[in-house]
Structure formats: C-alpha cells, structure tokens
C-alpha cells in the first residue's frame, strides 16, 4: 500500500513543483525539461489505476511500471543535469514553440523573434548548486528505489 501511494504521490509532487516553478515562479522549461515530465505523467496514470483495478498481480504490475517510469524521468534528469553542468553535450538544440496556424509570414517571424529561447545547457535556478533537473534526478531515482524496496519487502 505504501509503495502504491508513493508511486502516485511522488510524480504528482514533482509535476506540481515543475508546473509551479513555471506558472508561479516564471521559469520556462526547455525541451529536456519537458522530456522529464512525460514519464511522470504516465507514472501518475499507472499508479492511479493501481488503486482501482481488481487483482493483486495487476496492481503490483502497475506499481512496478510506475516505479520504472519514475526512474526513467530520473535518468533523463541525470542526463539533463550533466548537460547543464557541461559534463557532456546535449542531444537537442534549444527550442521554443510558436503557433503558426492562420497567421501571416510576417506575424510568424515576429512571434519567433519575440519568443523566449530556453537553453537546455543553462540551469535557470539552483539550490545548494543543484538544478531542478538535478533535484528531479535525486527524488525520482531515490523514490523509485524506495518503491522497489517496499515491493521487495512485502514479498
């Protein structure tokens, strides 16, 4: 039961932190930041389903899947933090999104030039020298290990 709760609450908390830093804190996510969010979204779905589906083995499979997805986000966080610290090169160019449906070429160019470019190799915020990607790596990988230990302990 605790593993299931952690598998649901951990990605929800990390997503709340990511969205809070964006919507309240004004930090704009780069492409690699978005990459870290997708496994958490999927983990929330898997963990939520583990609370409603019948059958112990199905619930266990969903919790294990959620833990694996949380770990994937953590591994992406490790990679992203390494790019931010310039330990290695990133695999993506910095990008921004500008909607171009139903607008003129001049307006599209104006929007592109006005849109913020968010660099993947520059942390926008750090605490104790750790970036948001680094914190995601720590909490996600640590949480996945706790979930695995709880599952293993029940067996």
ZASEVEX-352736 format. One record per atom (N, C-alpha, C, CB): atom name; residue number from 1; x, z, y. Coordinates in Angstrom, 3 decimals, padded with zeros to 6 digits, always signed. Glycine has a CB too. Example, Ala and Ser with C-alpha at 12.3 -4.5 7.8 and 13.67 -1.06 7.14 Angstrom:
ZASEVEX-352736
N,1,+013.190,+007.800,-005.690 $
CA,1,+012.300,+007.800,-004.500 $
C,1,+013.200,+007.800,-003.300 $
CB,1,+011.308,+009.046,-004.473 $
N,2,+012.850,+007.080,-002.250 $
CA,2,+013.670,+007.140,-001.060 $
C,2,+012.900,+007.870,+000.030 $
CB,2,+014.084,+005.725,-000.598 $
This chain:
ZASEVEX-352736
N,1,+000.813,+000.000,-001.197 $
CA,1,+000.000,+000.000,+000.000 $
C,1,+000.860,+000.000,+001.266 $
CB,1,-000.927,+001.200,-000.005 $
N,2,+001.957,+000.786,+001.255 $
CA,2,+002.835,+000.808,+002.429 $
C,2,+003.522,-000.529,+002.626 $
CB,2,+003.880,+001.912,+002.297 $
N,3,+003.944,-001.168,+001.541 $
CA,3,+004.590,-002.481,+001.651 $
C,3,+003.637,-003.485,+002.265 $
CB,3,+005.068,-002.976,+000.275 $
N,4,+002.391,-003.440,+001.853 $
CA,4,+001.379,-004.355,+002.379 $
C,4,+001.172,-004.117,+003.876 $
CB,4,+000.045,-004.184,+001.618 $
N,5,+001.103,-002.851,+004.268 $
CA,5,+000.907,-002.515,+005.681 $
C,5,+002.098,-002.977,+006.527 $
CB,5,+000.699,-000.996,+005.845 $
N,6,+003.297,-002.731,+006.037 $
CA,6,+004.489,-003.160,+006.780 $
C,6,+004.537,-004.681,+006.865 $
CB,6,+005.777,-002.621,+006.111 $
N,7,+004.174,-005.357,+005.771 $
CA,7,+004.188,-006.826,+005.749 $
C,7,+003.216,-007.408,+006.771 $
CB,7,+003.839,-007.341,+004.348 $
N,8,+002.187,-006.662,+007.111 $
CA,8,+001.237,-007.123,+008.131 $
C,8,+001.654,-006.659,+009.524 $
CB,8,-000.179,-006.616,+007.814 $
N,9,+001.997,-005.377,+009.663 $
CA,9,+002.245,-004.813,+010.988 $
C,9,+003.565,-005.257,+011.608 $
CB,9,+002.219,-003.322,+010.907 $
N,10,+004.597,-005.450,+010.797 $
CA,10,+005.899,-005.849,+011.344 $
C,10,+005.837,-007.212,+012.031 $
CB,10,+006.945,-005.881,+010.234 $
N,11,+005.355,-008.270,+011.373 $
CA,11,+005.308,-009.546,+012.093 $
C,11,+004.331,-009.520,+013.265 $
CB,11,+004.925,-010.662,+011.140 $
N,12,+003.242,-008.752,+013.145 $
CA,12,+002.330,-008.623,+014.292 $
C,12,+003.042,-007.988,+015.483 $
CB,12,+001.091,-007.784,+013.907 $
N,13,+003.816,-006.933,+015.225 $
CA,13,+004.548,-006.263,+016.302 $
C,13,+005.604,-007.179,+016.911 $
CB,13,+005.205,-004.985,+015.781 $
N,14,+006.331,-007.914,+016.059 $
CA,14,+007.361,-008.807,+016.577 $
C,14,+006.749,-009.961,+017.371 $
CB,14,+008.210,-009.351,+015.431 $
N,15,+005.633,-010.488,+016.906 $
CA,15,+004.948,-011.535,+017.661 $
C,15,+004.397,-010.987,+018.974 $
CB,15,+003.814,-012.143,+016.825 $
N,16,+003.868,-009.770,+018.950 $
CA,16,+003.380,-009.154,+020.191 $
C,16,+004.529,-008.992,+021.185 $
CB,16,+002.721,-007.776,+019.900 $
N,17,+005.693,-008.594,+020.690 $
CA,17,+006.857,-008.478,+021.562 $
C,17,+007.291,-009.817,+022.129 $
CB,17,+008.002,-007.854,+020.814 $
N,18,+007.270,-010.846,+021.289 $
CA,18,+007.664,-012.181,+021.749 $
C,18,+006.679,-012.701,+022.796 $
CB,18,+007.744,-013.164,+020.558 $
N,19,+005.393,-012.587,+022.486 $
CA,19,+004.376,-013.054,+023.436 $
C,19,+004.352,-012.181,+024.691 $
CB,19,+002.988,-013.061,+022.773 $
N,20,+004.564,-010.886,+024.536 $
CA,20,+004.608,-010.008,+025.702 $
C,20,+005.769,-010.340,+026.625 $
CB,20,+004.703,-008.565,+025.264 $
N,21,+006.937,-010.602,+026.037 $
CA,21,+008.088,-010.971,+026.879 $
C,21,+007.859,-012.303,+027.576 $
CB,21,+009.370,-011.039,+026.037 $
N,22,+007.072,-013.154,+026.960 $
CA,22,+006.770,-014.445,+027.570 $
C,22,+005.685,-014.314,+028.643 $
CB,22,+006.332,-015.445,+026.498 $
N,23,+004.552,-013.722,+028.296 $
CA,23,+003.409,-013.697,+029.201 $
C,23,+003.510,-012.616,+030.273 $
CB,23,+002.151,-013.500,+028.415 $
N,24,+004.106,-011.488,+029.933 $
CA,24,+004.216,-010.394,+030.890 $
C,24,+005.608,-010.374,+031.529 $
CB,24,+003.922,-009.048,+030.203 $
N,25,+006.630,-010.560,+030.694 $
CA,25,+007.998,-010.494,+031.190 $
C,25,+008.509,-011.769,+031.836 $
CB,25,+008.892,-010.136,+030.085 $
N,26,+007.789,-012.876,+031.649 $
CA,26,+008.190,-014.133,+032.276 $
C,26,+009.329,-014.861,+031.595 $
CB,26,+008.566,-013.877,+033.665 $
N,27,+009.707,-014.448,+030.379 $
CA,27,+010.771,-015.142,+029.655 $
C,27,+010.177,-016.344,+028.937 $
CB,27,+011.481,-014.188,+028.646 $
N,28,+010.770,-017.494,+029.124 $
CA,28,+010.274,-018.702,+028.480 $
C,28,+011.051,-018.948,+027.186 $
CB,28,+010.391,-019.922,+029.430 $
N,29,+010.343,-019.141,+026.079 $
CA,29,+011.039,-019.335,+024.803 $
C,29,+011.666,-020.723,+024.701 $
CB,29,+010.074,-019.119,+023.641 $
N,30,+012.823,-020.761,+024.065 $
CA,30,+013.445,-022.047,+023.775 $
C,30,+012.891,-022.558,+022.439 $
CB,30,+015.012,-021.923,+023.732 $
N,31,+013.363,-023.702,+022.033 $
CA,31,+012.892,-024.292,+020.781 $
C,31,+013.178,-023.392,+019.584 $
CB,31,+013.537,-025.652,+020.568 $
N,32,+014.373,-022.792,+019.543 $
CA,32,+014.734,-021.929,+018.422 $
C,32,+013.928,-020.628,+018.425 $
CB,32,+016.227,-021.617,+018.463 $
N,33,+013.504,-020.175,+019.599 $
CA,33,+012.615,-019.005,+019.668 $
C,33,+011.300,-019.318,+018.966 $
CB,33,+012.355,-018.588,+021.146 $
N,34,+010.784,-020.505,+019.204 $
CA,34,+009.543,-020.912,+018.538 $
C,34,+009.741,-021.002,+017.025 $
CB,34,+009.056,-022.266,+019.089 $
N,35,+010.911,-021.468,+016.597 $
CA,35,+011.183,-021.555,+015.162 $
C,35,+011.043,-020.189,+014.506 $
CB,35,+012.589,-022.121,+014.911 $
N,36,+011.463,-019.123,+015.209 $
CA,36,+011.397,-017.778,+014.647 $
C,36,+009.960,-017.274,+014.541 $
CB,36,+012.218,-016.821,+015.491 $
N,37,+009.077,-017.783,+015.369 $
CA,37,+007.688,-017.312,+015.375 $
C,37,+006.889,-017.861,+014.196 $
CB,37,+007.010,-017.704,+016.680 $
N,38,+007.141,-019.095,+013.800 $
CA,38,+006.308,-019.733,+012.771 $
C,38,+006.278,-018.965,+011.457 $
CB,38,+006.800,-021.131,+012.512 $
N,39,+007.402,-018.506,+010.911 $
CA,39,+007.319,-017.723,+009.674 $
C,39,+006.536,-016.417,+009.849 $
CB,39,+008.716,-017.411,+009.169 $
N,40,+006.613,-015.826,+011.038 $
CA,40,+005.841,-014.602,+011.288 $
C,40,+004.337,-014.884,+011.285 $
CB,40,+006.255,-013.976,+012.631 $
N,41,+003.935,-016.004,+011.871 $
CA,41,+002.508,-016.362,+011.831 $
C,41,+002.042,-016.480,+010.369 $
CB,41,+002.252,-017.705,+012.599 $
N,42,+002.829,-017.172,+009.577 $
CA,42,+002.471,-017.354,+008.159 $
C,42,+002.488,-016.022,+007.416 $
CB,42,+003.436,-018.347,+007.480 $
N,43,+003.436,-015.139,+007.745 $
CA,43,+003.504,-013.828,+007.097 $
C,43,+002.267,-012.992,+007.418 $
CB,43,+004.773,-013.081,+007.532 $
N,44,+001.785,-013.086,+008.654 $
CA,44,+000.572,-012.356,+009.033 $
C,44,-000.608,-012.824,+008.186 $
CB,44,+000.264,-012.548,+010.538 $
N,45,-000.725,-014.136,+008.003 $
CA,45,-001.825,-014.673,+007.191 $
C,45,-001.704,-014.184,+005.747 $
CB,45,-001.833,-016.225,+007.235 $
N,46,-000.511,-014.299,+005.175 $
CA,46,-000.313,-013.875,+003.779 $
C,46,-000.594,-012.383,+003.615 $
CB,46,+001.125,-014.195,+003.315 $
N,47,-000.072,-011.571,+004.524 $
CA,47,-000.267,-010.120,+004.416 $
C,47,-001.723,-009.740,+004.641 $
CB,47,+000.622,-009.384,+005.420 $
N,48,-002.392,-010.399,+005.566 $
CA,48,-003.819,-010.113,+005.798 $
C,48,-004.641,-010.465,+004.563 $
CB,48,-004.343,-010.899,+007.028 $
N,49,-004.318,-011.587,+003.942 $
CA,49,-005.022,-011.967,+002.713 $
C,49,-004.798,-010.942,+001.605 $
CB,49,-004.563,-013.354,+002.244 $
N,50,-003.616,-010.325,+001.605 $
CA,50,-003.313,-009.318,+000.575 $
C,50,-004.222,-008.094,+000.684 $
CB,50,-001.851,-008.882,+000.680 $
N,51,-004.871,-007.922,+001.810 $
CA,51,-005.803,-006.804,+001.971 $
C,51,-007.213,-007.147,+001.495 $
CB,51,-005.848,-006.373,+003.426 $
N,52,-007.493,-008.437,+001.312 $
CA,52,-008.880,-008.816,+000.994 $
C,52,-009.066,-009.500,-000.355 $
CB,52,-009.396,-009.717,+002.055 $
N,53,-008.007,-010.009,-000.941 $
CA,53,-008.171,-010.719,-002.217 $
C,53,-008.229,-009.725,-003.370 $
CB,53,-007.018,-011.727,-002.438 $
N,54,-008.978,-010.063,-004.396 $
CA,54,-009.012,-009.187,-005.571 $
C,54,-007.805,-009.470,-006.467 $
CB,54,-010.335,-009.380,-006.364 $
N,55,-007.456,-008.507,-007.251 $
CA,55,-006.384,-008.718,-008.234 $
C,55,-005.047,-008.231,-007.735 $
CB,55,-006.282,-010.179,-008.593 $
N,56,-004.483,-007.278,-008.440 $
CA,56,-003.206,-006.683,-008.050 $
C,56,-002.078,-007.712,-008.012 $
CB,56,-002.843,-005.559,-009.006 $
N,57,-002.027,-008.602,-008.998 $
CA,57,-000.928,-009.566,-009.048 $
C,57,-000.993,-010.558,-007.888 $
CB,57,-000.950,-010.318,-010.376 $
N,58,-002.194,-010.941,-007.492 $
CA,58,-002.331,-011.856,-006.343 $
C,58,-001.902,-011.146,-005.064 $
CB,58,-003.799,-012.370,-006.211 $
N,59,-002.321,-009.890,-004.907 $
CA,59,-001.926,-009.117,-003.719 $
C,59,-000.412,-008.961,-003.665 $
CB,59,-002.603,-007.727,-003.719 $
N,60,+000.180,-008.659,-004.811 $
CA,60,+001.629,-008.496,-004.872 $
C,60,+002.338,-009.800,-004.505 $
CB,60,+002.057,-008.033,-006.273 $
N,61,+001.850,-010.903,-005.026 $
CA,61,+002.437,-012.207,-004.705 $
C,61,+002.361,-012.492,-003.209 $
CB,61,+001.728,-013.321,-005.487 $
N,62,+001.239,-012.167,-002.606 $
CA,62,+001.077,-012.392,-001.164 $
C,62,+002.021,-011.506,-000.343 $
CB,62,-000.377,-012.128,-000.748 $
N,63,+002.186,-010.261,-000.754 $
CA,63,+003.095,-009.360,-000.033 $
C,63,+004.542,-009.811,-000.197 $
CB,63,+002.933,-007.911,-000.533 $
N,64,+004.911,-010.221,-001.398 $
CA,64,+006.264,-010.747,-001.626 $
C,64,+006.474,-012.008,-000.780 $
CB,64,+006.493,-011.059,-003.142 $
N,65,+005.467,-012.871,-000.737 $
CA,65,+005.555,-014.068,+000.098 $
C,65,+005.694,-013.725,+001.569 $
CB,65,+004.335,-014.941,-000.108 $
N,66,+004.930,-012.744,+002.037 $
CA,66,+005.040,-012.314,+003.436 $
C,66,+006.438,-011.776,+003.726 $
CB,66,+003.980,-011.239,+003.758 $
N,67,+006.977,-010.974,+002.793 $
CA,67,+008.336,-010.436,+002.972 $
C,67,+009.356,-011.565,+003.043 $
CB,67,+008.697,-009.471,+001.821 $
N,68,+009.190,-012.573,+002.200 $
CA,68,+010.113,-013.715,+002.220 $
C,68,+010.019,-014.463,+003.551 $
CB,68,+009.812,-014.676,+001.046 $
N,69,+008.807,-014.636,+004.056 $
CA,69,+008.625,-015.311,+005.345 $
C,69,+009.236,-014.499,+006.485 $
CB,69,+007.132,-015.552,+005.616 $
N,70,+009.079,-013.193,+006.432 $
CA,70,+009.690,-012.324,+007.443 $
C,70,+011.210,-012.464,+007.391 $
CB,70,+009.271,-010.840,+007.226 $
N,71,+011.761,-012.511,+006.183 $
CA,71,+013.207,-012.687,+006.026 $
C,71,+013.663,-014.043,+006.563 $
CB,71,+013.603,-012.549,+004.551 $
N,72,+012.862,-015.077,+006.356 $
CA,72,+013.200,-016.406,+006.890 $
C,72,+013.301,-016.349,+008.408 $
CB,72,+012.145,-017.461,+006.462 $
N,73,+012.339,-015.694,+009.052 $
CA,73,+012.406,-015.549,+010.503 $
C,73,+013.664,-014.796,+010.908 $
CB,73,+011.162,-014.826,+011.033 $
N,74,+014.013,-013.765,+010.140 $
CA,74,+015.238,-013.025,+010.426 $
C,74,+016.486,-013.875,+010.301 $
CB,74,+015.347,-011.848,+009.512 $
N,75,+016.512,-014.739,+009.292 $
CA,75,+017.678,-015.628,+009.121 $
C,75,+017.771,-016.633,+010.271 $
CB,75,+017.594,-016.380,+007.767 $
N,76,+016.626,-017.132,+010.711 $
CA,76,+016.633,-018.015,+011.882 $
C,76,+017.126,-017.235,+013.103 $
CB,76,+015.209,-018.607,+012.145 $
N,77,+016.718,-015.959,+013.192 $
CA,77,+017.186,-015.108,+014.282 $
C,77,+018.697,-014.917,+014.255 $
CB,77,+016.501,-013.761,+014.219 $
N,78,+019.264,-014.742,+013.068 $
CA,78,+020.727,-014.630,+012.941 $
C,78,+021.378,-015.910,+013.444 $
CB,78,+021.144,-014.352,+011.462 $
N,79,+020.853,-017.051,+013.017 $
CA,79,+021.416,-018.328,+013.447 $
C,79,+021.295,-018.483,+014.961 $
CB,79,+020.714,-019.497,+012.732 $
N,80,+020.129,-018.163,+015.508 $
CA,80,+019.913,-018.309,+016.948 $
C,80,+020.820,-017.361,+017.730 $
CB,80,+018.437,-018.044,+017.301 $
N,81,+020.953,-016.119,+017.275 $
CA,81,+021.842,-015.178,+017.955 $
C,81,+023.279,-015.691,+017.932 $
CB,81,+021.759,-013.784,+017.300 $
N,82,+023.689,-016.264,+016.801 $
CA,82,+025.033,-016.842,+016.732 $
C,82,+025.235,-017.973,+017.719 $
CB,82,+025.309,-017.341,+015.340 $
N,83,+024.204,-018.762,+017.930 $
CA,83,+024.274,-019.834,+018.932 $
C,83,+024.383,-019.219,+020.327 $
CB,83,+023.023,-020.769,+018.841 $
N,84,+023.607,-018.165,+020.586 $
CA,84,+023.653,-017.505,+021.903 $
C,84,+025.020,-016.882,+022.178 $
CB,84,+022.568,-016.426,+021.993 $
N,85,+025.650,-016.309,+021.147 $
CA,85,+026.973,-015.703,+021.308 $
C,85,+028.094,-016.732,+021.212 $
CB,85,+027.180,-014.622,+020.264 $
N,86,+027.729,-017.991,+020.996 $
CA,86,+028.683,-019.100,+020.882 $
C,86,+029.623,-018.932,+019.694 $
CB,86,+029.496,-019.222,+022.159 $
N,87,+029.094,-018.328,+018.625 $
CA,87,+029.848,-018.235,+017.386 $
C,87,+029.828,-019.561,+016.661 $
CB,87,+029.289,-017.134,+016.492 $
N,88,+028.776,-020.343,+016.848 $
CA,88,+028.649,-021.667,+016.257 $
C,88,+027.741,-022.514,+017.130 $
CB,88,+028.102,-021.585,+014.811 $
N,89,+027.763,-023.778,+016.865 $
CA,89,+026.971,-024.755,+017.609 $
C,89,+025.530,-024.757,+017.105 $
CB,89,+027.588,-026.166,+017.486 $
N,90,+024.588,-024.914,+018.009 $
CA,90,+023.189,-025.044,+017.619 $
C,90,+022.895,-026.446,+017.109 $
CB,90,+022.273,-024.709,+018.795 $
N,91,+021.763,-026.596,+016.463 $
CA,91,+021.402,-027.901,+015.899 $
C,91,+020.377,-028.635,+016.754 $
CB,91,+020.860,-027.728,+014.492 $
N,92,+019.989,-028.060,+017.862 $
CA,92,+018.937,-028.655,+018.661 $
C,92,+019.354,-028.740,+020.121 $
CB,92,+017.647,-027.859,+018.521 $
N,93,+018.875,-029.749,+020.769 $
CA,93,+019.081,-029.858,+022.208 $
C,93,+018.068,-028.951,+022.897 $
CB,93,+018.943,-031.343,+022.698 $
N,94,+018.396,-028.499,+024.082 $
CA,94,+017.417,-027.736,+024.843 $
C,94,+016.248,-028.652,+025.141 $
CB,94,+018.033,-027.157,+026.156 $
N,95,+015.075,-028.074,+025.149 $
CA,95,+013.907,-028.924,+025.335 $
C,95,+012.863,-028.209,+026.156 $
CB,95,+013.323,-029.347,+023.993 $
N,96,+011.929,-028.972,+026.628 $
CA,96,+010.783,-028.450,+027.344 $
C,96,+009.594,-029.305,+026.969 $
CB,96,+011.018,-028.439,+028.886 $
N,97,+008.416,-028.797,+027.160 $
CA,97,+007.239,-029.578,+026.811 $
C,97,+006.446,-029.893,+028.061 $
CB,97,+006.367,-028.833,+025.793 $
N,98,+006.129,-031.143,+028.218 $
CA,98,+005.321,-031.603,+029.338 $
C,98,+004.260,-032.521,+028.765 $
CB,98,+006.188,-032.330,+030.432 $
N,99,+003.021,-032.200,+029.028 $
CA,99,+001.925,-033.036,+028.544 $
C,99,+001.831,-034.291,+029.400 $
CB,99,+000.583,-032.258,+028.561 $
N,100,+001.718,-035.447,+028.748 $
CA,100,+001.670,-036.688,+029.496 $
C,100,+000.423,-037.507,+029.248 $
CB,100,+002.853,-037.500,+029.176 $
N,101,-000.615,-036.874,+028.743 $
CA,101,-001.830,-037.603,+028.411 $
C,101,-002.611,-037.895,+029.688 $
CB,101,-002.697,-036.804,+027.408 $
N,102,-002.871,-039.160,+029.925 $
CA,102,-003.725,-039.571,+031.039 $
C,102,-003.114,-039.430,+032.416 $
CB,102,-004.961,-038.798,+031.003 $
N,103,-001.771,-039.453,+032.528 $
CA,103,-001.164,-039.360,+033.849 $
C,103,-000.232,-040.545,+034.061 $
CB,103,-000.399,-038.024,+034.016 $
N,104,+000.086,-040.789,+035.315 $
CA,104,+000.945,-041.921,+035.649 $
C,104,+002.393,-041.621,+035.302 $
CB,104,+000.820,-042.271,+037.131 $
N,105,+003.196,-042.655,+035.280 $
CA,105,+004.623,-042.505,+035.001 $
C,105,+005.292,-041.657,+036.073 $
CB,105,+005.302,-043.879,+034.910 $
N,106,+004.906,-041.877,+037.325 $
CA,106,+005.481,-041.084,+038.423 $
C,106,+005.139,-039.600,+038.271 $
CB,106,+004.973,-041.605,+039.785 $
N,107,+003.889,-039.329,+037.914 $
CA,107,+003.475,-037.934,+037.728 $
C,107,+004.198,-037.321,+036.532 $
CB,107,+001.944,-037.840,+037.533 $
N,108,+004.362,-038.076,+035.468 $
CA,108,+005.088,-037.606,+034.291 $
C,108,+006.525,-037.238,+034.675 $
CB,108,+005.082,-038.687,+033.178 $
N,109,+007.193,-038.109,+035.422 $
CA,109,+008.559,-037.854,+035.854 $
C,109,+008.617,-036.610,+036.733 $
CB,109,+009.121,-039.066,+036.605 $
N,110,+007.665,-036.452,+037.627 $
CA,110,+007.622,-035.280,+038.497 $
C,110,+007.488,-033.999,+037.669 $
CB,110,+006.454,-035.396,+039.500 $
N,111,+006.607,-034.025,+036.658 $
CA,111,+006.413,-032.852,+035.799 $
C,111,+007.658,-032.540,+034.979 $
CB,111,+005.226,-033.070,+034.868 $
N,112,+008.304,-033.596,+034.478 $
CA,112,+009.527,-033.387,+033.687 $
C,112,+010.610,-032.747,+034.545 $
CB,112,+010.036,-034.724,+033.099 $
N,113,+010.786,-033.237,+035.749 $
CA,113,+011.818,-032.704,+036.627 $
C,113,+011.494,-031.286,+037.102 $
CB,113,+012.002,-033.619,+037.823 $
N,114,+010.209,-030.950,+037.189 $
CA,114,+009.807,-029.622,+037.646 $
C,114,+009.746,-028.600,+036.509 $
CB,114,+008.461,-029.702,+038.328 $
N,115,+009.688,-029.072,+035.271 $
CA,115,+009.558,-028.164,+034.135 $
C,115,+010.866,-027.408,+033.903 $
CB,115,+009.155,-028.941,+032.865 $
N,116,+010.758,-026.130,+033.544 $
CA,116,+011.985,-025.373,+033.280 $
C,116,+012.629,-025.810,+031.972 $
CB,116,+011.690,-023.871,+033.241 $
N,117,+013.936,-025.938,+031.989 $
CA,117,+014.689,-026.225,+030.769 $
C,117,+015.210,-024.885,+030.258 $
CB,117,+015.871,-027.259,+031.026 $
N,118,+014.847,-024.552,+029.047 $
CA,118,+015.246,-023.276,+028.471 $
C,118,+016.353,-023.543,+027.449 $
CB,118,+014.024,-022.541,+027.811 $
N,119,+017.506,-023.023,+027.741 $
CA,119,+018.653,-023.250,+026.870 $
C,119,+018.607,-022.343,+025.663 $
CB,119,+019.949,-023.039,+027.627 $
N,120,+018.913,-022.913,+024.506 $
CA,120,+018.943,-022.142,+023.261 $
C,120,+020.225,-021.328,+023.124 $
CB,120,+018.794,-023.070,+022.066 $
N,121,+021.256,-021.704,+023.866 $
CA,121,+022.543,-021.030,+023.723 $
C,121,+022.805,-019.987,+024.803 $
CB,121,+023.643,-022.044,+023.737 $
N,122,+021.770,-019.625,+025.553 $
CA,122,+021.917,-018.615,+026.599 $
C,122,+020.769,-017.614,+026.488 $
CB,122,+021.946,-019.272,+028.016 $
N,123,+021.102,-016.380,+026.120 $
CA,123,+020.082,-015.333,+025.993 $
C,123,+019.535,-015.005,+027.379 $
CB,123,+020.668,-014.051,+025.310 $
N,124,+018.216,-014.959,+027.485 $
CA,124,+017.589,-014.633,+028.766 $
C,124,+017.543,-013.133,+029.003 $
CB,124,+016.184,-015.208,+028.826 $
N,125,+017.658,-012.342,+027.936 $
CA,125,+017.521,-010.890,+028.035 $
C,125,+018.334,-010.246,+026.928 $
CB,125,+016.031,-010.456,+027.950 $
N,126,+018.970,-009.133,+027.243 $
CA,126,+019.728,-008.377,+026.241 $
C,126,+019.539,-006.883,+026.486 $
CB,126,+021.240,-008.753,+026.282 $
N,127,+019.588,-006.136,+025.411 $
CA,127,+019.594,-004.679,+025.478 $
C,127,+020.714,-004.212,+024.562 $
CB,127,+018.196,-004.056,+025.061 $
N,128,+021.633,-003.438,+025.111 $
CA,128,+022.824,-002.993,+024.371 $
C,128,+023.597,-004.187,+023.811 $
CB,128,+022.422,-002.041,+023.225 $
N,129,+023.568,-005.303,+024.536 $
CA,129,+024.283,-006.502,+024.126 $
C,129,+023.583,-007.326,+023.062 $
CB,129,+025.613,-006.127,+023.636 $
N,130,+022.371,-006.922,+022.669 $
CA,130,+021.637,-007.631,+021.616 $
C,130,+020.495,-008.415,+022.262 $
CB,130,+021.088,-006.633,+020.531 $
N,131,+020.410,-009.687,+021.938 $
CA,131,+019.363,-010.554,+022.486 $
C,131,+018.071,-010.386,+021.695 $
CB,131,+019.812,-012.031,+022.469 $
N,132,+017.015,-011.009,+022.179 $
CA,132,+015.748,-010.970,+021.454 $
C,132,+015.889,-011.598,+020.073 $
CB,132,+014.654,-011.688,+022.250 $
N,133,+016.668,-012.667,+019.964 $
CA,133,+016.910,-013.276,+018.645 $
C,133,+017.630,-012.292,+017.740 $
CB,133,+017.736,-014.580,+018.780 $
N,134,+018.576,-011.552,+018.295 $
CA,134,+019.292,-010.551,+017.514 $
C,134,+018.380,-009.427,+017.051 $
CB,134,+020.432,-009.982,+018.322 $
N,135,+017.497,-008.973,+017.946 $
CA,135,+016.546,-007.929,+017.545 $
C,135,+015.587,-008.445,+016.481 $
CB,135,+015.757,-007.422,+018.761 $
N,136,+015.149,-009.698,+016.612 $
CA,136,+014.294,-010.265,+015.577 $
C,136,+015.025,-010.267,+014.235 $
CB,136,+013.855,-011.694,+015.957 $
N,137,+016.293,-010.644,+014.252 $
CA,137,+017.082,-010.666,+013.012 $
C,137,+017.166,-009.271,+012.398 $
CB,137,+018.500,-011.212,+013.281 $
N,138,+017.460,-008.277,+013.214 $
CA,138,+017.614,-006.901,+012.723 $
C,138,+016.295,-006.390,+012.141 $
CB,138,+018.095,-005.966,+013.863 $
N,139,+015.216,-006.511,+012.926 $
CA,139,+013.933,-005.964,+012.480 $
C,139,+013.348,-006.762,+011.311 $
CB,139,+012.941,-005.945,+013.642 $
N,140,+013.498,-008.079,+011.347 $
CA,140,+012.918,-008.898,+010.280 $
C,140,+013.654,-008.702,+008.966 $
CB,140,+012.938,-010.371,+010.669 $
N,141,+014.969,-008.794,+008.994 $
CA,141,+015.723,-008.626,+007.750 $
C,141,+015.625,-007.189,+007.242 $
CB,141,+017.196,-009.014,+007.961 $
N,142,+015.689,-006.227,+008.148 $
CA,142,+015.532,-004.834,+007.746 $
C,142,+014.144,-004.573,+007.169 $
CB,142,+015.785,-003.912,+008.933 $
N,143,+013.122,-005.112,+007.827 $
CA,143,+011.752,-004.939,+007.345 $
C,143,+011.523,-005.593,+006.004 $
CB,143,+010.779,-005.493,+008.341 $
N,144,+012.075,-006.780,+005.812 $
CA,144,+011.931,-007.465,+004.520 $
C,144,+012.591,-006.653,+003.412 $
CB,144,+012.548,-008.882,+004.581 $
N,145,+013.733,-006.031,+003.716 $
CA,145,+014.400,-005.198,+002.714 $
C,145,+013.581,-003.941,+002.407 $
CB,145,+015.807,-004.807,+003.197 $
N,146,+012.964,-003.349,+003.419 $
CA,146,+012.123,-002.174,+003.196 $
C,146,+010.925,-002.542,+002.327 $
CB,146,+011.649,-001.578,+004.540 $
N,147,+010.291,-003.672,+002.635 $
CA,147,+009.146,-004.118,+001.831 $
C,147,+009.577,-004.341,+000.384 $
CB,147,+008.535,-005.419,+002.418 $
N,148,+010.711,-005.005,+000.198 $
CA,148,+011.213,-005.249,-001.163 $
C,148,+011.498,-003.935,-001.888 $
CB,148,+012.489,-006.113,-001.120 $
N,149,+012.096,-002.974,-001.187 $
CA,149,+012.396,-001.673,-001.801 $
C,149,+011.123,-000.935,-002.179 $
CB,149,+013.233,-000.811,-000.852 $
N,150,+010.107,-001.011,-001.327 $
CA,150,+008.841,-000.350,-001.639 $
C,150,+008.164,-000.991,-002.837 $
CB,150,+007.910,-000.390,-000.434 $
N,151,+008.202,-002.312,-002.908 $
CA,151,+007.618,-003.006,-004.049 $
C,151,+008.371,-002.652,-005.326 $
CB,151,+007.631,-004.526,-003.823 $
N,152,+009.681,-002.664,-005.232 $
CA,152,+010.503,-002.350,-006.398 $
C,152,+010.310,-000.908,-006.856 $
CB,152,+011.970,-002.601,-006.088 $
N,153,+010.130,-000.004,-005.890 $
CA,153,+009.930,+001.405,-006.214 $
C,153,+008.611,+001.679,-006.918 $
CB,153,+010.003,+002.223,-004.965 $
N,154,+007.615,+000.863,-006.665 $
CA,154,+006.302,+001.031,-007.286 $
C,154,+006.301,+000.594,-008.731 $
CB,154,+005.259,+000.257,-006.523 $
N,155,+007.224,-000.272,-009.096 $
CA,155,+007.224,-000.842,-010.441 $
C,155,+007.808,+000.105,-011.430 $
CB,155,+007.979,-002.135,-010.476 $
